[in-house]
Amino acid sequence: MVWVLLAGAIGAELSATLALRWAEGFSRLWPSVLVVAGYALAFYLLSQVLTRGVPLGVAYGIWSGVGVTLVAVLGSALFGDRLSWAQIGGIALVAAGVVALELGGSH
């Protein structure tokens, strides 16, 4: 169940971050509502993961690492954001770090 909650937190954060682009500086109502609601839900779900015994560093590392990776990839796919080879390498390193956090966990 804890991994479902963490996946939900990642999905909510991803949705909120992508909606920032559509909110246009919080000048558009519904994308702005999605930003606020998405981040609120993301932090609520992340807090539930922490109350179930996942160490803070592991939970936050996975949440932020997967989130930043998905935002970079989807930003490129949805908005045409360009990724350099150095950025792609950085994404690979973030993904490797997330895997290392999970494999090294004792929970």
TIRO-2110 file (N, C-alpha, C; in Angstrom, 1 decimal):
// TIRO-2110
0.8, -1.2, 0.0, N, 1, A
0.0, 0.0, 0.0, CA, 1, A
0.9, 1.3, 0.0, C, 1, A
2.0, 1.2, 0.7, N, 2, A
2.9, 2.4, 0.8, CA, 2, A
3.4, 2.8, -0.6, C, 2, A
3.6, 1.9, -1.5, N, 3, A
4.1, 2.2, -2.8, CA, 3, A
3.0, 2.8, -3.7, C, 3, A
1.8, 2.4, -3.5, N, 4, A
0.6, 3.0, -4.2, CA, 4, A
0.5, 4.4, -3.7, C, 4, A
0.6, 4.7, -2.4, N, 5, A
0.5, 6.1, -1.9, CA, 5, A
1.7, 6.9, -2.5, C, 5, A
2.9, 6.4, -2.6, N, 6, A
4.0, 7.1, -3.1, CA, 6, A
3.8, 7.4, -4.6, C, 6, A
3.3, 6.4, -5.3, N, 7, A
3.0, 6.6, -6.7, CA, 7, A
1.9, 7.7, -6.9, C, 7, A
0.9, 7.7, -6.0, N, 8, A
-0.1, 8.7, -6.1, CA, 8, A
0.5, 10.1, -5.8, C, 8, A
1.4, 10.2, -4.9, N, 9, A
2.1, 11.5, -4.5, CA, 9, A
2.9, 11.9, -5.7, C, 9, A
3.6, 11.0, -6.4, N, 10, A
4.4, 11.4, -7.6, CA, 10, A
3.4, 11.9, -8.7, C, 10, A
2.3, 11.1, -8.9, N, 11, A
1.4, 11.5, -10.0, CA, 11, A
0.8, 12.9, -9.7, C, 11, A
0.4, 13.2, -8.5, N, 12, A
-0.2, 14.5, -8.1, CA, 12, A
0.8, 15.6, -8.3, C, 12, A
2.1, 15.3, -7.9, N, 13, A
3.1, 16.4, -8.1, CA, 13, A
3.4, 16.6, -9.6, C, 13, A
3.4, 15.5, -10.3, N, 14, A
3.7, 15.6, -11.8, CA, 14, A
2.5, 16.4, -12.4, C, 14, A
1.3, 16.1, -12.1, N, 15, A
0.2, 16.9, -12.7, CA, 15, A
0.2, 18.3, -12.3, C, 15, A
0.5, 18.6, -11.1, N, 16, A
0.6, 20.0, -10.6, CA, 16, A
1.7, 20.8, -11.3, C, 16, A
2.9, 20.1, -11.5, N, 17, A
4.0, 20.8, -12.1, CA, 17, A
3.7, 21.1, -13.6, C, 17, A
3.2, 20.1, -14.3, N, 18, A
2.8, 20.3, -15.7, CA, 18, A
1.8, 21.4, -15.8, C, 18, A
0.8, 21.5, -14.9, N, 19, A
-0.2, 22.5, -14.9, CA, 19, A
0.3, 23.9, -14.7, C, 19, A
1.5, 24.0, -14.1, N, 20, A
2.1, 25.3, -14.0, CA, 20, A
2.3, 26.0, -15.3, C, 20, A
2.7, 25.2, -16.3, N, 21, A
2.9, 25.7, -17.7, CA, 21, A
1.6, 26.3, -18.2, C, 21, A
0.5, 25.6, -18.0, N, 22, A
-0.8, 26.0, -18.5, CA, 22, A
-1.4, 27.1, -17.7, C, 22, A
-1.0, 27.3, -16.4, N, 23, A
-1.6, 28.3, -15.6, CA, 23, A
-1.2, 29.7, -16.0, C, 23, A
-0.1, 29.8, -16.7, N, 24, A
0.4, 31.1, -17.2, CA, 24, A
0.5, 32.1, -16.1, C, 24, A
1.3, 31.8, -15.1, N, 25, A
1.5, 32.8, -14.0, CA, 25, A
0.3, 32.9, -13.1, C, 25, A
-0.5, 31.9, -13.0, N, 26, A
-1.7, 31.8, -12.2, CA, 26, A
-2.8, 32.8, -12.7, C, 26, A
-2.7, 33.1, -14.0, N, 27, A
-3.7, 33.9, -14.7, CA, 27, A
-4.9, 33.2, -15.3, C, 27, A
-4.8, 31.8, -15.3, N, 28, A
-5.9, 31.0, -15.8, CA, 28, A
-6.4, 30.2, -14.6, C, 28, A
-7.7, 30.2, -14.4, N, 29, A
-8.3, 29.7, -13.2, CA, 29, A
-8.1, 28.2, -13.1, C, 29, A
-8.6, 27.4, -14.0, N, 30, A
-8.6, 25.9, -13.8, CA, 30, A
-7.2, 25.3, -13.8, C, 30, A
-6.3, 25.7, -14.6, N, 31, A
-4.9, 25.2, -14.4, CA, 31, A
-4.3, 25.6, -13.1, C, 31, A
-4.7, 26.8, -12.6, N, 32, A
-4.2, 27.2, -11.3, CA, 32, A
-4.7, 26.4, -10.2, C, 32, A
-6.0, 26.1, -10.3, N, 33, A
-6.7, 25.2, -9.3, CA, 33, A
-6.0, 23.9, -9.3, C, 33, A
-5.7, 23.3, -10.4, N, 34, A
-5.0, 22.0, -10.5, CA, 34, A
-3.6, 22.1, -9.9, C, 34, A
-2.9, 23.2, -10.1, N, 35, A
-1.6, 23.4, -9.4, CA, 35, A
-1.7, 23.3, -7.9, C, 35, A
-2.6, 24.1, -7.3, N, 36, A
-2.7, 24.1, -5.9, CA, 36, A
-3.2, 22.8, -5.3, C, 36, A
-4.3, 22.2, -6.0, N, 37, A
-4.8, 20.9, -5.5, CA, 37, A
-3.8, 19.8, -5.7, C, 37, A
-3.1, 19.8, -6.8, N, 38, A
-2.1, 18.7, -7.0, CA, 38, A
-1.0, 18.7, -6.0, C, 38, A
-0.5, 19.9, -5.7, N, 39, A
0.6, 20.0, -4.7, CA, 39, A
0.1, 19.6, -3.3, C, 39, A
-1.1, 20.1, -3.0, N, 40, A
-1.7, 19.7, -1.7, CA, 40, A
-1.9, 18.2, -1.5, C, 40, A
-2.4, 17.6, -2.6, N, 41, A
-2.6, 16.1, -2.6, CA, 41, A
-1.2, 15.4, -2.5, C, 41, A
-0.2, 15.9, -3.3, N, 42, A
1.1, 15.3, -3.3, CA, 42, A
1.7, 15.3, -1.9, C, 42, A
1.6, 16.4, -1.2, N, 43, A
2.2, 16.5, 0.1, CA, 43, A
1.4, 15.7, 1.1, C, 43, A
0.1, 15.6, 1.0, N, 44, A
-0.7, 14.8, 1.9, CA, 44, A
-0.3, 13.3, 1.7, C, 44, A
-0.2, 12.9, 0.5, N, 45, A
0.1, 11.5, 0.2, CA, 45, A
1.5, 11.2, 0.7, C, 45, A
2.5, 12.1, 0.4, N, 46, A
3.8, 11.9, 0.9, CA, 46, A
3.9, 11.8, 2.4, C, 46, A
3.1, 12.6, 3.1, N, 47, A
3.1, 12.5, 4.6, CA, 47, A
2.5, 11.1, 5.0, C, 47, A
1.6, 10.6, 4.3, N, 48, A
1.0, 9.2, 4.6, CA, 48, A
2.1, 8.2, 4.4, C, 48, A
2.9, 8.3, 3.4, N, 49, A
4.0, 7.4, 3.2, CA, 49, A
5.0, 7.4, 4.4, C, 49, A
5.3, 8.6, 4.8, N, 50, A
6.2, 8.7, 6.0, CA, 50, A
5.6, 8.2, 7.2, C, 50, A
4.3, 8.3, 7.5, N, 51, A
3.7, 7.7, 8.7, CA, 51, A
3.7, 6.2, 8.7, C, 51, A
3.9, 5.6, 7.5, N, 52, A
3.9, 4.2, 7.4, CA, 52, A
5.3, 3.6, 7.4, C, 52, A
6.2, 4.4, 7.9, N, 53, A
7.6, 3.9, 8.2, CA, 53, A
8.6, 4.0, 7.1, C, 53, A
8.3, 4.5, 6.0, N, 54, A
9.4, 4.7, 5.0, CA, 54, A
10.3, 5.9, 5.4, C, 54, A
11.6, 5.7, 5.5, N, 55, A
12.5, 6.7, 5.9, CA, 55, A
12.3, 8.0, 5.0, C, 55, A
12.5, 9.1, 5.7, N, 56, A
12.3, 10.4, 5.0, CA, 56, A
13.2, 10.5, 3.7, C, 56, A
14.5, 10.2, 3.9, N, 57, A
15.4, 10.3, 2.8, CA, 57, A
15.0, 9.4, 1.6, C, 57, A
14.6, 8.2, 1.9, N, 58, A
14.2, 7.3, 0.8, CA, 58, A
12.9, 7.8, 0.1, C, 58, A
11.9, 8.1, 0.9, N, 59, A
10.6, 8.6, 0.4, CA, 59, A
10.8, 9.9, -0.5, C, 59, A
11.5, 10.8, 0.1, N, 60, A
11.7, 12.1, -0.6, CA, 60, A
12.6, 11.9, -1.8, C, 60, A
13.6, 11.1, -1.7, N, 61, A
14.5, 10.9, -2.8, CA, 61, A
13.8, 10.2, -4.0, C, 61, A
12.9, 9.2, -3.7, N, 62, A
12.2, 8.6, -4.8, CA, 62, A
11.2, 9.6, -5.3, C, 62, A
10.4, 10.2, -4.5, N, 63, A
9.4, 11.2, -4.9, CA, 63, A
10.0, 12.3, -5.8, C, 63, A
11.0, 12.9, -5.3, N, 64, A
11.6, 14.0, -6.1, CA, 64, A
12.4, 13.5, -7.4, C, 64, A
13.1, 12.4, -7.2, N, 65, A
13.8, 11.9, -8.4, CA, 65, A
13.0, 11.4, -9.5, C, 65, A
11.9, 10.6, -9.2, N, 66, A
11.0, 10.2, -10.2, CA, 66, A
10.3, 11.4, -10.8, C, 66, A
9.9, 12.3, -9.9, N, 67, A
9.1, 13.5, -10.3, CA, 67, A
9.9, 14.3, -11.3, C, 67, A
11.2, 14.6, -11.0, N, 68, A
12.0, 15.5, -11.9, CA, 68, A
12.3, 14.8, -13.2, C, 68, A
12.5, 13.5, -13.1, N, 69, A
12.7, 12.7, -14.4, CA, 69, A
11.5, 12.8, -15.3, C, 69, A
10.3, 12.5, -14.7, N, 70, A
9.1, 12.5, -15.5, CA, 70, A
8.8, 13.9, -16.0, C, 70, A
9.0, 14.9, -15.2, N, 71, A
8.7, 16.3, -15.7, CA, 71, A
9.6, 16.6, -16.8, C, 71, A
10.9, 16.3, -16.7, N, 72, A
11.8, 16.6, -17.9, CA, 72, A
11.4, 15.9, -19.1, C, 72, A
11.1, 14.6, -19.0, N, 73, A
10.7, 13.8, -20.2, CA, 73, A
9.4, 14.3, -20.8, C, 73, A
8.4, 14.5, -19.9, N, 74, A
7.1, 15.0, -20.4, CA, 74, A
7.1, 16.4, -20.9, C, 74, A
8.0, 17.3, -20.2, N, 75, A
8.1, 18.6, -20.7, CA, 75, A
8.7, 18.6, -22.1, C, 75, A
9.5, 17.7, -22.4, N, 76, A
10.1, 17.6, -23.8, CA, 76, A
9.0, 17.1, -24.7, C, 76, A
8.2, 16.1, -24.3, N, 77, A
7.2, 15.5, -25.2, CA, 77, A
6.0, 16.4, -25.4, C, 77, A
5.5, 17.1, -24.3, N, 78, A
4.3, 17.9, -24.4, CA, 78, A
4.6, 19.3, -24.8, C, 78, A
5.7, 19.9, -24.4, N, 79, A
5.9, 21.3, -24.6, CA, 79, A
7.1, 21.6, -25.6, C, 79, A
7.7, 20.6, -26.0, N, 80, A
8.8, 20.8, -27.0, CA, 80, A
10.1, 21.3, -26.3, C, 80, A
10.2, 21.1, -25.0, N, 81, A
11.4, 21.5, -24.3, CA, 81, A
12.6, 20.7, -24.8, C, 81, A
13.6, 21.3, -25.1, N, 82, A
14.8, 20.6, -25.7, CA, 82, A
15.6, 20.0, -24.5, C, 82, A
16.1, 18.8, -24.7, N, 83, A
17.0, 18.2, -23.7, CA, 83, A
18.4, 18.0, -24.4, C, 83, A
19.4, 18.5, -23.8, N, 84, A
20.8, 18.2, -24.3, CA, 84, A
21.2, 16.9, -23.9, C, 84, A
22.3, 16.4, -24.5, N, 85, A
22.9, 15.1, -24.1, CA, 85, A
23.3, 15.1, -22.6, C, 85, A
23.8, 16.2, -22.2, N, 86, A
24.2, 16.3, -20.7, CA, 86, A
22.9, 16.2, -19.8, C, 86, A
21.8, 16.8, -20.3, N, 87, A
20.6, 16.7, -19.5, CA, 87, A
20.1, 15.3, -19.5, C, 87, A
20.1, 14.6, -20.6, N, 88, A
19.7, 13.3, -20.7, CA, 88, A
20.6, 12.4, -19.8, C, 88, A
21.9, 12.6, -19.8, N, 89, A
22.7, 11.9, -18.9, CA, 89, A
22.4, 12.2, -17.4, C, 89, A
22.1, 13.4, -17.1, N, 90, A
21.6, 13.7, -15.8, CA, 90, A
20.4, 13.0, -15.4, C, 90, A
19.4, 12.9, -16.3, N, 91, A
18.2, 12.2, -16.0, CA, 91, A
18.5, 10.7, -15.7, C, 91, A
19.4, 10.1, -16.5, N, 92, A
19.8, 8.7, -16.3, CA, 92, A
20.5, 8.6, -14.9, C, 92, A
21.3, 9.6, -14.5, N, 93, A
21.9, 9.5, -13.2, CA, 93, A
20.9, 9.6, -12.0, C, 93, A
19.9, 10.5, -12.2, N, 94, A
18.8, 10.6, -11.2, CA, 94, A
18.1, 9.3, -11.1, C, 94, A
17.7, 8.7, -12.3, N, 95, A
17.0, 7.4, -12.2, CA, 95, A
17.9, 6.3, -11.5, C, 95, A
19.2, 6.3, -11.8, N, 96, A
20.1, 5.4, -11.1, CA, 96, A
20.1, 5.6, -9.6, C, 96, A
20.1, 6.9, -9.2, N, 97, A
20.0, 7.2, -7.8, CA, 97, A
18.8, 6.7, -7.1, C, 97, A
17.6, 6.8, -7.8, N, 98, A
16.4, 6.4, -7.3, CA, 98, A
16.4, 4.9, -7.1, C, 98, A
17.0, 4.2, -8.1, N, 99, A
17.1, 2.7, -7.9, CA, 99, A
18.0, 2.3, -6.8, C, 99, A
19.1, 3.1, -6.6, N, 100, A
20.0, 2.8, -5.5, CA, 100, A
19.4, 3.0, -4.2, C, 100, A
18.6, 4.1, -4.1, N, 101, A
17.8, 4.4, -2.8, CA, 101, A
16.9, 3.2, -2.5, C, 101, A
16.2, 2.7, -3.5, N, 102, A
15.3, 1.6, -3.3, CA, 102, A
16.0, 0.3, -2.9, C, 102, A
17.0, 0.0, -3.6, N, 103, A
17.7, -1.2, -3.4, CA, 103, A
18.5, -1.2, -2.0, C, 103, A
18.9, 0.0, -1.6, N, 104, A
19.6, 0.1, -0.4, CA, 104, A
18.8, 0.2, 0.9, C, 104, A
17.5, 0.3, 0.7, N, 105, A
16.6, 0.5, 1.8, CA, 105, A
16.4, -0.8, 2.6, C, 105, A
16.2, -0.6, 3.9, N, 106, A
16.0, -1.8, 4.8, CA, 106, A
14.6, -1.9, 5.3, C, 106, A
13.6, -1.3, 4.7, N, 107, A
12.2, -1.3, 5.1, CA, 107, A
11.6, -2.4, 4.4, C, 107, A
END
